[in-house]
Amino acid sequence: MFHTYNEALNWIHSRLRLGIKPGLKRMEWMMEKLNHPERRLRTVHIGGTNGKGSTVTFLRSILQEAGYSVGTFTSPYFEQFNERISVNGTPVTDQEITELANVIFPLAEELEKTELGGPTEFEVITAMSIYYFSKINPVDIVIFEVGLGGRFDSTNIIYPLLSIITSIGLDHTNILGHSISEIAFEKAGIIKNGVPVVTAVKQADALKVIKEQADSKKASLFQLGKDIIIEDCTSLPKGEIFTVSTLFKRFPELQIEMIGQHQIENAALAVMASELLVQYYSFQIEENHLRKGLLSARWPGRFEILSENPFVVIDGAHNEEGITALINELESRFKKEKIKILFAALKDKKLDNMISKLDGIAEKITFTDFDFPRAASSKELLKLSKSENKHAVEDWKAYLQTEIEELKEQEVLVITGSLYFLSQVRPDLVDRLKNRTRTL
């Protein structure tokens, strides 16, 4: 029995020692013990390599504008653990986390004694979220973000109204496979019998796999570029304007405040998902709800401009696909400026290709350490860089203190890499920039 939030959190995080254990047997066991709370939920399931969190946010924001109460389950968090389980964008309370941990703890202890073994941290949190949205705070709809892959991800215990697969890239290859087709097969594992699927996947090999899975399960497939058309894109200083046409309707001059072509695509997926909820499930979503929802959507750490003087950007580009999107945006927006990059990443990424791409755009690149079990060291990262102006620092706080003070007018500081790294950096950086403004 946990009496405090910190006790509960320490126990949850202690499950990290079990690492990643793909498979649904432990989740099925816990759901059975809890009398199947997952069957009481109306859900949307969102998987893919990149863009999951942003798509969750766009769709949540649209549904909120339409007056629905919306639960979300996402990972990782940026400022506090509780963000992972939220209602209408507001994280659950410390007391609720403690209450949920006390529900799952005895199940975890019992499960530990079986041949299945104890649940991982992610399985514990997933079970907590399902119990919360079905028993403690019932909502109109819950949007679940896949943690890893799809087929064997613990969130795949749900049977959603819609499935969304955002994009596919070579990430977590040690677990999901070493080819686009293999990874697509794992991502397509969230497709359920008769449940519509929306996707932004572009690669022919990946699309072939997704189509095969959709066909085999008689699931209608809606593709970006075929059933969802994006036109008339214009970049704004802080956002994008574009037009989306679906099979049902045309939406001219939609606006978002998230930056990048990839965010336009994520927003278009949310538009299509909203339309399917209206057409197939009688959700009451008007065009003004959709427009307001897209415009008000916020997701920290996705090409987020924290300051314009000095110019500081953070972006959670944690794999090759993300790095490519980041570089495209930097090249588009900062043609004359010098780019300075601070980068940290996890060991299980294709770091050589990621760093090679960053080397090509950075006038100066600095690698750093951060506190996380699978983090690569700054020295390991430094060895992979071929930049003539590369550096390694152990203390990123000290580095930022100096770098921000010395940043010149035609320079842009970009902090990027692991989302776990950015979740540590962002709160410190926001405070640092606020304090700097006050003293100027």
N, C-alpha and C positions, 0 to 999 in steps of 0.2 A: 504493500500500500504506500503510495506517494502522498506526502503531506504538502509539498511545495512544488512550484513550477520547476525549479532548478533540479530537484530530485528526479522529476519526470523526464526532463530534457536530458539529463546525464544518462539515464537508463536507455532512452531512445538512441542517443548517439553511441552508446556502448555496443549497439548492434552492428555498427560499422565494421567491427572485428570479423564479422561473418562474410564481408565482401559482397559480391554480386552472385546470386544463386538463381539463374533463370529457371522458370517453371511455375506452374499454377497450383501444384498439389497443396502447398502450405496455405495459400490463399483460400483454396476450396475448403480445406479443413477448418480454417477460422470462420469462414462465412457460414458453414454448416453449424458450428458451435453458437454463432450469433443469430441463428434462425434466418439466414439469407437476407440481410438488410439490402444487399445490392439489387435485389429484385423489386424493391420499392421505389427505386430512383428512375427518373427520366434524365437521360444523359446524352451528351455529345462526346465522342472520343477523338482526340487529336494526336496523331503521331507524325513522324517525319524526322529528318536530320536537323534542319534549321527552320526557324519561323514558328515553332509550336506555341511558344509563350506569347508572341505578338498576335497570332491568330486567336488564341484564347481571349486575349484582351479586347480585340476588336469585336468579337462575337459577344462577349460578356457585356460590353458597353452598349451595343445595339439592343440587346435583350433588356438591359436595365432601363434604357430610354423608353422602351415599350411597356414598362411597368412591371416586369417580371423580377422575382427574387432569384438571383443566380449564384450558385455555389461554384467555386473553382478549386481544383487540386493541381498545383504546379510545382516545379522544382527547377533549379535550386531557389533559395530565397536571397533577397538582397540586403535587407536590414535586420529582419528578425525572423526566426524560425517559423513563427505562427503564420506568416504570409502564405505558406504552402497550402493551408486550408483557409479559404476566405469566403465571405458572403458579400456580394456587391462590392468587391474590392477591399472590404474591411477584414483584416485577419481575425481569427478566433482569439479569444482572451487567454491569458495565462491559466486562469482557473479552468477553462474548458480543455486546454491541453492536458492539465493534470487529471481531470476527470476522464478523458479519453484514454490516457496512459493506464489508468487504474482499471479500465475495462479490458484492455488488450494484454496487460501484463500477465494475469493468470493463464490466459490462453497461450501466450508465448512460453511460459514455464512448462505447461503441460505438453505443448508441441515439441519442446526441446527433448523430451523423454521418448519421443516416438522415432521411428526409422526415418521420418522426413527431416528431422533436425529443426532447430529453432528458426524463427523468421528473421529475415534481414531487417536493417533499419528501414529500407524503402517499403518492404512488405508491412511492417508495423504501422508506418505513417499512412499507407494506402488503406489499411483496415480501419485506422482511426478516422480517416476522412469519410469512408463509406458509412460507418456507424454514426458519425456526426450528422451527416446530411439526411439520414433516414430516421434517426431516433431522437437526436438532441435538438437540431434546428432544421426541420424539413423546409426545403425550398422548391420553387417551381421547376427548376432544371439545374443540373450540375454538368460543368465542362471539365472533363478529365484529360490532363496532359500525360502522354506516355512517358515513362522514365527512361527506358532503354529498349530499343527495338520495337516490339509490338506483340509478336506471337506468344512469347513467354514472359512478357512484362506483367507485373502484378496487377496493373490496372485493367488487364484484358479479361478480368472476371466479370466486367459489366456487359450488358447487352444494350447498346445505345440506340437512339433514334437516328443518328447520323454518325458516319465515320469520316474523318478528314486526314489526308496524308499530304503534308505540306511540300516537302522536297526530299530528295534522297542524295546522299553523298557518302564518300568513303570515311566513315567515322565508326569508332569502336569495332574495328575490323577483327580484333582478337576474339571477339565474342559473336559478332553478327555475320562475319564472312569477309572474304577479301575481294569480292567482285560486286559491282552494282546490282547484278541480278540476285546474288545471294542476300544482300542487304535488303533489296526490294521485297524479297520473299518474307523476310522477318517483319518488315514494316507492314506488309499486306496482311499479316496475321490478325490485324484488328478488324478486318472485313468480316461481317457477320451475315448469315443467311437473310436475304431480303432487305438488308439495311443499306440505304443509299450511301455512296462514297463520293467525296469531292477531293480532287487532287491537283497539285501544282507541279507534279513530277514531269520532267521534260525528256529525260534520257530514254531512247527507244527501248533499250534492254529492260530498264526498270518498268516502263509503261506496259511492256508485253507481259511481265509477271503480274502486275496489278490487274490488268484486263483479264488475264486467265483466272485469277483468284475471284474477281468480281463475277465473271461469267459462271464459274463453278458454283457460286453461292447465290446466283440469281439476284445480285445486288446491282442496282442502276449506278453507272459510273458517269461522273460529270468532271470534265477535264478543262483546266485552264488552257486557253489557246484554241479550244474547240467549242465547248459549251459555255465558256466564260471568256469574254473578249475584253481586253484592256486597250483603250485608245486615248489619244490626246493628253499625254502625260506632260506636266510642267512642274519643274522643281521650284519650290519657294525657299526663302532663307531658312525657314524652320518648318518644313513639311512638303507635301506634294498635292497636286490637283490632277485628277484623271477621270475618265469615263469608264464605266463597267456596263457591259451588256450581258445578260444571262438569257436562258431559254424563255424566261418569263417577262423580263422587263429591261429597259435601258435606263441607266442612272447617270446623267451627264454631270460633269464638274463636281465630283465628290472630292472632299478635302480631308487630309489627315495631317497630324502634326508630327508623326514619326517620319523619319527621313530615309529615303532610299527606294530604288526600284523594287527590291525584295519586299519592302513593306507595302508597296502598292499591291503586289501579288498576294500577300497575306490578307490585306483588306478585302481584295476581290474574293478570296475564299470565304471570308466571313459574310460577304454580301450574298454569295450563292447559298451558303448554309442557312442564312436567314430566310431566303426565298423558299428553300425546301421545307423549313419548319412551318412556313405559312401555307404552302401548297399541300404538303403531305400530312401535317399534324395540327392544322387550324390555329397556329399561333397568330396573335393579332399584332403584326409589326407593320407600321405605316412607313412611307418613304421618309418622312421627317424624323422618325425614330432612328432610321438607318443612317441618315446624314448626320444627325447630332451625335449619335453613338460613335461613328467613325472619327469625327472631329475631336471628341472629348477623350478618346482612348489614349492612355499613357502606359508605357512599359519601360521601366528604368534600364539603362545599360545597353540600349540598342541605338547606336549612333546618337547618343545623348550629348547635346552641347551643354556643358555645365557652366561655361563662362565664355564670353566673347572678348574680354579684355582682363587678363590674358585669354587666348583662345585655347580652351581645354575640352576635349571630346573623350567620352568613354564608349567602348563598343565591345560586346561580348562575342568577339569572333574567335570561337574555340575549336574550329576545324577548318579544313581547306576551303570548303564552300563559303564559310563565314568570312574568312580572310579575303577571298576573291571579291565578295560583295562589299567589304570594307574598302578595299583598294579602289574599286570602281567608283565608289562615292567620294573618296578623297581626291582622286584624279579629276572628277567632275566638278567638285566644289572648290578645290584649292590648287588651281593651276599655277599660281605664282608664289605660293607660300612654301616655306621649308617645313617638312614634316619630321617631328621628333616622336619616337615611339618608345613606350615602356611596355614590355611584354612578359607575361608569365603563363605557364601552361602545365597541363598534366602530362605525365610520362607516357600514357597510352595513346597519344595522338601521333599523327604523321608529321612530326615536328620539322623534319628537314625541308619538306615542301612548303610548309607554312612560313617558316623563317626565310626561306629563299624568296618568297613572294614579298614579304615585308622588307627584306634587304633592298629590293628593287625600287621602293618608293621612299624609304626613310633616309633623310639626310644624316640622322643619328639614331641608332637603335640601342636601347638599354634593356638588359634582362635582369630579372629580380627573383628572389625567393618569396614564398608565402607559406603560411601554415596550413597544410592540408596533406593527408596521408599519401596521395598519389602525385604530389607536385614534383615536377622536374626542378633541379637546382639551377640557379643562374649560371653556374659554370658549365653545366651540361648543355644549356641552351646556347651559351656563348660559343662553344666549340662548333656548333652547327651553322653559325652565321659566317658569311663571307664578306660582310660589310667592312669597309675600310675605317668606319667610325662606329665601332661596337664597344659596349661596356657591360660589365656585370656588377650589380650592387646587391648586397644582402638585405639592406634596410630600405624598403621602398618609401617609408614615411620621410626619412631624411632626404632621400633623393627628390621627392616631390617638393619638399620645402625649398630646396635650392633651385630646382628646375623652374618652378612656377615664378619665383622671384626674378630669375634671369631671362625669362621668356620674352623675346622681342616681338615687335608689332607684326612682322611678316613671318612669324613662326606659329605652328600649331602643334600642341602636345596631344598625342593620342595614347590613351591607356587602353590596352586590349589584351585578349587572351581568355583564359578560363573564367567562366561565370563565377566560380567559387572565389577566384582572385578578385574579381570586380566587386563581389558582395562585401569583401573586406575593405577594399579601397574606397568605394563610393561614399559611405557615410563620413569617413575621415576627410575626403576631398571636398565634399559639400561644406563641411564646417570650416575647413581651411580657406576656401574661397570666400565664404561669408565673412570670416574674421579679417581677411585681407581687404575686402571692400570697406569694412567699417573703419579700418585704420588709414585708408588712403585720404 
